[in-house]
Amino acid sequence: MQEQLREHIEKIVPLTDDEFAFVWEHFTTEQYKKRAFLIRQGESVPHAYFVVAGLLKLIYDDESGRQHIVSFAMEDWWESDYQAYFTRTKATMSLQCLENTRVCCLSLENYRQLCAGLQKMEHFFLQKANAGHIASQRRILSFLTANANERYEQLLKRYPSLFQRVPKTLLASYLGVSRETLSRLRRS
């Protein structure tokens, strides 16, 4: 797990062995089985998670009980309910494993210590936050301006491996279409 985290960070900032040792001190590691929850809606959010192996879904259950897929997170991605994580409030979303998953966990206290103790990591997290913000805006714009077929094509182009790993029902929910519509899109 250390190697994957270091490679991931060093795509943005180089680290000496001593610097990475300092970084690694701030993380814990966990393994979860398929269907396990890392975060449950209404509970506290103890960590941001770096996915070493596996696949997660971030979901929002509305008042009518309908489940909305906010995002997926696979290897080399970060995920959490960031609003709850950074504001120390209760989770508005749940994070669940779609596969057996291994993660590196970073508490908010350790995140702050890491950024204060190593400016390179503050820069790293700023770059990751910017990339996440851009991806969120892109997704919002696709819902505002693209039809179902265009959203499907965009997702297929950006993340083709999701189509092999995620059940059709969940892909349909993520795209905002029915499973039947997704089946028609896949045939066209």
Backbone as CSV, one residue per row, in Angstrom:
resi,resn,N_x,N_y,N_z,CA_x,CA_y,CA_z,C_x,C_y,C_z
1,MET,0.809,-1.194,0.000,0.000,0.000,0.000,0.853,1.258,0.000
2,GLN,1.980,1.172,0.705,2.875,2.332,0.746,3.339,2.726,-0.642
3,GLU,3.701,1.720,-1.432,4.234,1.998,-2.759,3.196,2.691,-3.640
4,GLN,1.942,2.196,-3.576,0.890,2.798,-4.398,0.639,4.246,-3.986
5,LEU,0.605,4.508,-2.689,0.379,5.873,-2.217,1.534,6.782,-2.637
6,ARG,2.747,6.302,-2.485,3.897,7.136,-2.858,3.892,7.439,-4.360
7,GLU,3.647,6.424,-5.183,3.583,6.648,-6.634,2.501,7.663,-6.976
8,HIS,1.373,7.554,-6.306,0.257,8.473,-6.550,0.649,9.915,-6.209
9,ILE,1.237,10.110,-5.057,1.634,11.456,-4.631,2.713,12.007,-5.558
10,GLU,3.656,11.157,-5.939,4.787,11.619,-6.746,4.415,11.909,-8.200
11,LYS,3.175,11.638,-8.593,2.710,12.113,-9.897,2.568,13.635,-9.870
12,ILE,2.479,14.202,-8.663,2.295,15.643,-8.503,3.496,16.292,-7.830
13,VAL,3.997,15.685,-6.754,5.140,16.265,-6.033,6.177,15.186,-5.741
14,PRO,7.463,15.479,-5.962,8.501,14.500,-5.609,8.695,14.480,-4.095
15,LEU,9.035,13.306,-3.569,9.263,13.159,-2.138,10.578,12.435,-1.883
16,THR,11.315,12.889,-0.892,12.482,12.135,-0.441,11.970,10.970,0.400
17,ASP,12.846,10.031,0.715,12.444,8.914,1.570,11.991,9.412,2.933
18,ASP,12.695,10.396,3.498,12.309,10.951,4.803,10.955,11.645,4.730
19,GLU,10.709,12.373,3.651,9.417,13.049,3.499,8.290,12.027,3.383
20,PHE,8.520,10.961,2.611,7.456,9.975,2.495,7.244,9.252,3.821
21,ALA,8.301,9.011,4.573,8.139,8.385,5.896,7.242,9.260,6.776
22,PHE,7.427,10.571,6.706,6.580,11.512,7.453,5.133,11.418,6.958
23,VAL,4.948,11.373,5.659,3.604,11.255,5.084,2.946,9.972,5.576
24,TRP,3.655,8.864,5.457,3.085,7.552,5.779,2.657,7.464,7.250
25,GLU,3.356,8.171,8.132,3.004,8.169,9.559,1.585,8.681,9.803
26,HIS,1.050,9.429,8.884,-0.257,10.061,9.065,-1.425,9.209,8.544
27,PHE,-1.117,8.085,7.940,-2.148,7.230,7.367,-2.319,5.952,8.173
28,THR,-3.522,5.420,8.113,-3.787,4.057,8.561,-4.288,3.308,7.340
29,THR,-4.365,2.001,7.438,-4.856,1.205,6.316,-6.006,0.319,6.788
30,GLU,-6.917,0.048,5.885,-8.066,-0.807,6.183,-8.394,-1.659,4.966
31,GLN,-9.022,-2.783,5.243,-9.552,-3.643,4.185,-11.029,-3.847,4.452
32,TYR,-11.835,-3.789,3.401,-13.280,-3.938,3.520,-13.769,-4.973,2.524
33,LYS,-14.775,-5.700,2.916,-15.407,-6.682,2.031,-16.433,-5.999,1.138
34,LYS,-16.725,-6.631,0.024,-17.772,-6.155,-0.876,-19.052,-5.921,-0.074
35,ARG,-19.727,-4.815,-0.340,-20.973,-4.366,0.290,-20.771,-3.691,1.648
36,ALA,-19.547,-3.693,2.177,-19.294,-3.015,3.461,-19.365,-1.497,3.267
37,PHE,-19.740,-0.796,4.327,-19.804,0.658,4.305,-18.583,1.250,5.001
38,LEU,-17.951,2.222,4.363,-16.891,2.991,4.996,-17.493,4.202,5.702
39,ILE,-18.565,4.726,5.104,-19.298,5.867,5.656,-20.782,5.549,5.523
40,ARG,-21.549,5.891,6.553,-23.001,5.756,6.491,-23.641,7.121,6.665
41,GLN,-24.630,7.382,5.846,-25.386,8.630,5.918,-25.889,8.817,7.352
42,GLY,-25.683,10.032,7.903,-26.130,10.337,9.259,-25.097,10.089,10.340
43,GLU,-23.980,9.469,9.986,-22.920,9.206,10.966,-21.738,10.141,10.725
44,SER,-20.781,10.138,11.633,-19.593,10.973,11.460,-18.703,10.388,10.371
45,VAL,-17.849,11.240,9.821,-16.955,10.837,8.725,-15.522,10.906,9.250
46,PRO,-14.951,9.769,9.584,-13.640,9.785,10.226,-12.460,10.010,9.288
47,HIS,-12.630,9.693,8.003,-11.478,9.704,7.096,-11.833,10.146,5.682
48,ALA,-10.793,10.570,4.985,-10.787,10.597,3.525,-10.026,9.335,3.135
49,TYR,-10.410,8.730,2.022,-9.870,7.424,1.652,-9.170,7.477,0.305
50,PHE,-7.967,6.908,0.270,-7.251,6.687,-0.974,-7.419,5.216,-1.322
51,VAL,-7.964,4.935,-2.499,-8.253,3.556,-2.887,-6.999,2.910,-3.473
52,VAL,-6.522,1.889,-2.789,-5.360,1.128,-3.248,-5.817,0.011,-4.183
53,ALA,-6.885,-0.670,-3.807,-7.449,-1.743,-4.629,-8.938,-1.810,-4.339
54,GLY,-9.723,-2.018,-5.390,-11.157,-2.156,-5.198,-11.943,-1.038,-5.842
55,LEU,-13.217,-0.977,-5.493,-14.133,-0.032,-6.115,-15.195,0.382,-5.100
56,LEU,-15.447,1.681,-5.029,-16.422,2.253,-4.095,-17.491,3.020,-4.853
57,LYS,-18.643,3.187,-4.201,-19.666,4.095,-4.724,-20.070,5.046,-3.608
58,LEU,-20.182,6.322,-3.959,-20.667,7.343,-3.044,-22.132,7.558,-3.392
59,ILE,-23.001,7.363,-2.418,-24.434,7.380,-2.698,-25.176,8.339,-1.768
60,TYR,-26.259,8.875,-2.305,-27.152,9.724,-1.533,-28.535,9.105,-1.588
61,ASP,-29.121,8.852,-0.426,-30.482,8.340,-0.344,-31.396,9.507,-0.029
62,ASP,-32.323,9.792,-0.957,-33.216,10.926,-0.721,-34.350,10.533,0.225
63,GLU,-35.212,11.490,0.550,-36.279,11.263,1.534,-37.285,10.216,1.089
64,SER,-37.412,10.024,-0.220,-38.346,9.011,-0.715,-37.720,7.622,-0.748
65,GLY,-36.444,7.527,-0.371,-35.759,6.242,-0.361,-35.046,5.913,-1.658
66,ARG,-35.087,6.825,-2.603,-34.401,6.605,-3.889,-32.903,6.843,-3.705
67,GLN,-32.111,5.948,-4.260,-30.660,6.040,-4.146,-30.076,6.703,-5.383
68,HIS,-29.210,7.685,-5.156,-28.543,8.404,-6.241,-27.043,8.130,-6.149
69,ILE,-26.438,7.756,-7.265,-24.998,7.533,-7.307,-24.328,8.883,-7.565
70,VAL,-23.550,9.343,-6.618,-22.842,10.617,-6.754,-21.539,10.397,-7.514
71,SER,-20.830,9.324,-7.159,-19.565,9.042,-7.834,-19.142,7.607,-7.578
72,PHE,-18.190,7.190,-8.369,-17.489,5.931,-8.162,-16.035,6.273,-7.864
73,ALA,-15.338,5.406,-7.147,-13.913,5.608,-6.877,-13.215,4.261,-6.995
74,MET,-12.232,4.218,-7.883,-11.456,2.997,-8.065,-9.999,3.276,-7.716
75,GLU,-9.145,2.347,-8.034,-7.733,2.455,-7.679,-7.166,3.812,-8.089
76,ASP,-6.368,4.371,-7.182,-5.652,5.629,-7.424,-6.569,6.855,-7.307
77,TRP,-7.770,6.682,-6.732,-8.703,7.787,-6.528,-8.908,8.003,-5.037
78,TRP,-9.327,9.203,-4.699,-9.696,9.569,-3.329,-11.206,9.696,-3.246
79,GLU,-11.775,9.369,-2.077,-13.207,9.580,-1.898,-13.537,9.746,-0.425
80,SER,-14.585,10.516,-0.184,-15.166,10.710,1.136,-16.419,11.551,0.963
81,ASP,-17.161,11.769,2.018,-18.191,12.803,2.041,-17.434,14.031,2.533
82,TYR,-16.880,14.790,1.598,-15.947,15.863,1.957,-16.597,16.990,2.743
83,GLN,-17.859,17.279,2.489,-18.522,18.313,3.285,-18.518,17.911,4.757
84,ALA,-18.923,16.688,5.050,-18.955,16.210,6.435,-17.542,16.063,7.002
85,TYR,-16.623,15.605,6.195,-15.230,15.413,6.626,-14.613,16.735,7.074
86,PHE,-14.719,17.760,6.222,-14.063,19.030,6.536,-14.827,19.882,7.543
87,THR,-16.127,19.715,7.646,-16.904,20.528,8.593,-17.221,19.775,9.879
88,ARG,-16.809,18.526,9.936,-17.059,17.673,11.102,-18.539,17.605,11.443
89,THR,-19.341,17.436,10.407,-20.776,17.259,10.580,-21.130,15.830,10.181
90,LYS,-22.378,15.479,10.334,-22.828,14.125,9.987,-22.851,13.957,8.469
91,ALA,-22.590,12.759,8.033,-22.553,12.444,6.600,-23.918,12.630,5.957
92,THR,-23.924,13.232,4.792,-25.148,13.328,3.996,-25.182,12.221,2.945
93,MET,-24.061,11.514,2.810,-23.954,10.435,1.832,-23.320,9.217,2.491
94,SER,-23.412,8.096,1.806,-22.782,6.850,2.259,-21.727,6.440,1.241
95,LEU,-20.702,5.762,1.731,-19.639,5.244,0.869,-19.584,3.743,1.067
96,GLN,-19.813,3.002,-0.024,-19.941,1.552,0.064,-19.043,0.862,-0.955
97,CYS,-18.542,-0.314,-0.563,-17.687,-1.113,-1.433,-18.511,-1.879,-2.462
98,LEU,-18.109,-1.791,-3.714,-18.683,-2.620,-4.774,-17.838,-3.868,-5.003
99,GLU,-16.630,-3.848,-4.488,-15.691,-4.974,-4.547,-14.956,-5.012,-3.215
100,ASN,-14.276,-6.101,-2.932,-13.366,-6.089,-1.786,-12.377,-4.948,-2.020
101,THR,-12.113,-4.171,-0.988,-11.387,-2.920,-1.180,-10.340,-2.715,-0.091
102,ARG,-9.179,-2.204,-0.509,-8.122,-1.805,0.427,-7.903,-0.305,0.282
103,VAL,-7.850,0.396,1.409,-7.713,1.849,1.384,-6.665,2.325,2.382
104,CYS,-6.113,3.495,2.069,-5.305,4.250,3.022,-6.226,5.341,3.570
105,CYS,-6.273,5.469,4.881,-7.213,6.358,5.547,-6.473,7.551,6.145
106,LEU,-7.052,8.734,5.973,-6.442,9.958,6.485,-7.483,10.732,7.292
107,SER,-7.253,10.840,8.594,-8.163,11.606,9.442,-7.974,13.093,9.163
108,LEU,-8.938,13.899,9.540,-8.837,15.341,9.329,-7.682,15.923,10.143
109,GLU,-7.519,15.456,11.356,-6.406,15.926,12.188,-5.069,15.620,11.516
110,ASN,-4.925,14.401,11.001,-3.678,14.038,10.327,-3.514,14.772,9.005
111,TYR,-4.602,15.016,8.310,-4.547,15.819,7.080,-3.972,17.200,7.390
112,ARG,-4.495,17.827,8.438,-4.023,19.167,8.808,-2.562,19.149,9.253
113,GLN,-2.180,18.139,10.024,-0.777,18.018,10.449,0.144,17.800,9.261
114,LEU,-0.294,16.998,8.341,0.492,16.696,7.141,0.699,17.952,6.305
115,CYS,-0.362,18.715,6.087,-0.254,19.955,5.307,0.597,20.989,6.023
116,ALA,0.473,21.083,7.341,1.265,22.046,8.116,2.734,21.636,8.171
117,GLY,2.986,20.331,8.170,4.347,19.842,8.331,5.133,19.675,7.046
118,LEU,4.442,19.660,5.916,5.113,19.427,4.641,4.353,20.181,3.551
119,GLN,4.887,21.324,3.154,4.204,22.176,2.185,3.919,21.451,0.877
120,LYS,4.761,20.513,0.516,4.527,19.730,-0.703,3.174,19.025,-0.652
121,MET,2.798,18.551,0.531,1.520,17.847,0.644,0.346,18.815,0.560
122,GLU,0.523,20.016,1.055,-0.523,21.015,0.892,-0.745,21.280,-0.605
123,HIS,0.348,21.382,-1.349,0.258,21.568,-2.794,-0.404,20.352,-3.452
124,PHE,-0.022,19.153,-3.027,-0.611,17.924,-3.566,-2.126,17.925,-3.373
125,PHE,-2.577,18.184,-2.147,-4.010,18.151,-1.870,-4.755,19.270,-2.593
126,LEU,-4.121,20.408,-2.785,-4.744,21.479,-3.557,-4.958,21.023,-5.003
127,GLN,-3.966,20.372,-5.578,-4.097,19.876,-6.951,-5.191,18.816,-7.054
128,LYS,-5.280,17.921,-6.065,-6.326,16.892,-6.070,-7.706,17.534,-5.912
129,ALA,-7.818,18.531,-5.034,-9.103,19.219,-4.839,-9.523,19.946,-6.116
130,ASN,-8.569,20.598,-6.768,-8.877,21.285,-8.022,-9.369,20.304,-9.082
131,ALA,-8.697,19.168,-9.204,-9.099,18.155,-10.181,-10.500,17.627,-9.858
132,GLY,-10.788,17.423,-8.577,-12.111,16.960,-8.171,-13.190,17.986,-8.466
133,HIS,-12.875,19.246,-8.243,-13.824,20.323,-8.520,-14.124,20.397,-10.019
134,ILE,-13.087,20.290,-10.827,-13.258,20.307,-12.284,-14.138,19.139,-12.729
135,ALA,-13.875,17.951,-12.177,-14.675,16.779,-12.542,-16.138,16.966,-12.131
136,SER,-16.370,17.548,-10.963,-17.746,17.797,-10.512,-18.453,18.781,-11.427
137,GLN,-17.760,19.847,-11.809,-18.368,20.813,-12.726,-18.672,20.171,-14.078
138,ARG,-17.769,19.356,-14.557,-17.974,18.659,-15.833,-19.217,17.771,-15.757
139,ARG,-19.383,17.078,-14.626,-20.551,16.204,-14.467,-21.834,17.020,-14.404
140,ILE,-21.828,18.121,-13.672,-23.010,18.982,-13.590,-23.366,19.504,-14.976
141,LEU,-22.370,19.981,-15.707,-22.634,20.490,-17.059,-23.182,19.410,-17.981
142,SER,-22.707,18.185,-17.828,-23.216,17.118,-18.685,-24.691,16.858,-18.398
143,PHE,-25.103,16.974,-17.127,-26.516,16.793,-16.804,-27.357,17.955,-17.317
144,LEU,-26.772,19.145,-17.381,-27.509,20.318,-17.846,-27.604,20.404,-19.366
145,THR,-26.582,19.892,-20.063,-26.496,20.157,-21.500,-26.497,18.920,-22.391
146,ALA,-26.224,17.754,-21.844,-26.084,16.558,-22.682,-27.298,15.646,-22.521
147,ASN,-27.649,14.964,-23.600,-28.715,13.970,-23.503,-28.131,12.669,-22.952
148,ALA,-28.982,11.697,-22.718,-28.553,10.432,-22.113,-27.455,9.757,-22.934
149,ASN,-27.601,9.755,-24.244,-26.602,9.115,-25.097,-25.251,9.819,-24.985
150,GLU,-25.260,11.136,-24.957,-24.008,11.893,-24.831,-23.355,11.648,-23.472
151,ARG,-24.151,11.608,-22.392,-23.599,11.320,-21.061,-22.983,9.924,-21.030
152,TYR,-23.651,8.968,-21.662,-23.149,7.601,-21.749,-21.804,7.579,-22.478
153,GLU,-21.729,8.241,-23.615,-20.493,8.273,-24.407,-19.359,8.960,-23.643
154,GLN,-19.677,10.033,-22.934,-18.657,10.732,-22.143,-18.090,9.816,-21.056
155,LEU,-18.981,9.108,-20.366,-18.541,8.199,-19.307,-17.711,7.061,-19.884
156,LEU,-18.159,6.497,-20.996,-17.432,5.403,-21.641,-16.039,5.851,-22.070
157,LYS,-15.935,7.069,-22.590,-14.646,7.589,-23.049,-13.704,7.857,-21.874
158,ARG,-14.222,8.447,-20.812,-13.368,8.815,-19.667,-12.995,7.619,-18.792
159,TYR,-13.946,6.714,-18.565,-13.732,5.618,-17.614,-14.228,4.292,-18.178
160,PRO,-13.615,3.794,-19.232,-14.118,2.562,-19.855,-14.127,1.359,-18.912
161,SER,-13.202,1.309,-17.966,-13.149,0.142,-17.074,-14.364,0.054,-16.154
162,LEU,-15.034,1.178,-15.900,-16.241,1.123,-15.066,-17.294,0.210,-15.675
163,PHE,-17.371,0.161,-16.995,-18.390,-0.630,-17.654,-18.161,-2.133,-17.457
164,GLN,-16.948,-2.521,-17.110,-16.648,-3.927,-16.829,-16.855,-4.263,-15.354
165,ARG,-16.819,-3.233,-14.491,-16.791,-3.477,-13.050,-18.067,-3.089,-12.306
166,VAL,-18.886,-2.244,-12.908,-20.054,-1.710,-12.219,-21.327,-2.316,-12.804
167,PRO,-22.235,-2.804,-11.964,-23.508,-3.340,-12.475,-24.274,-2.294,-13.285
168,LYS,-24.985,-2.766,-14.296,-25.728,-1.863,-15.188,-26.708,-0.962,-14.429
169,THR,-27.342,-1.505,-13.417,-28.301,-0.714,-12.636,-27.628,0.502,-12.012
170,LEU,-26.412,0.335,-11.504,-25.695,1.444,-10.872,-25.196,2.441,-11.913
171,LEU,-24.739,1.934,-13.062,-24.329,2.845,-14.136,-25.518,3.688,-14.598
172,ALA,-26.679,3.056,-14.710,-27.881,3.779,-15.117,-28.207,4.873,-14.103
173,SER,-28.128,4.552,-12.826,-28.397,5.545,-11.783,-27.412,6.706,-11.868
174,TYR,-26.147,6.396,-12.066,-25.120,7.433,-12.183,-25.392,8.354,-13.368
175,LEU,-25.856,7.769,-14.463,-26.139,8.541,-15.675,-27.503,9.229,-15.647
176,GLY,-28.318,8.883,-14.660,-29.636,9.490,-14.562,-30.634,8.936,-15.558
177,VAL,-30.489,7.652,-15.882,-31.403,7.002,-16.825,-31.895,5.688,-16.220
178,SER,-32.917,5.109,-16.822,-33.384,3.795,-16.388,-32.429,2.718,-16.903
179,ARG,-32.538,1.534,-16.326,-31.703,0.414,-16.789,-32.056,0.063,-18.235
180,GLU,-33.322,0.180,-18.585,-33.767,-0.120,-19.951,-33.146,0.869,-20.946
181,THR,-33.119,2.151,-20.556,-32.511,3.160,-21.421,-31.023,2.875,-21.588
182,LEU,-30.371,2.489,-20.504,-28.947,2.161,-20.588,-28.729,0.997,-21.554
183,SER,-29.574,-0.006,-21.491,-29.451,-1.149,-22.413,-29.581,-0.704,-23.858
184,ARG,-30.510,0.223,-24.128,-30.668,0.734,-25.492,-29.426,1.521,-25.912
185,LEU,-28.872,2.316,-24.990,-27.679,3.099,-25.313,-26.492,2.197,-25.617
186,ARG,-26.373,1.104,-24.894,-25.248,0.177,-25.098,-25.332,-0.533,-26.435
187,ARG,-26.554,-0.700,-26.961,-26.725,-1.386,-28.249,-26.505,-0.450,-29.426
188,SER,-26.681,0.856,-29.189,-26.588,1.796,-30.326,-25.161,2.195,-30.638
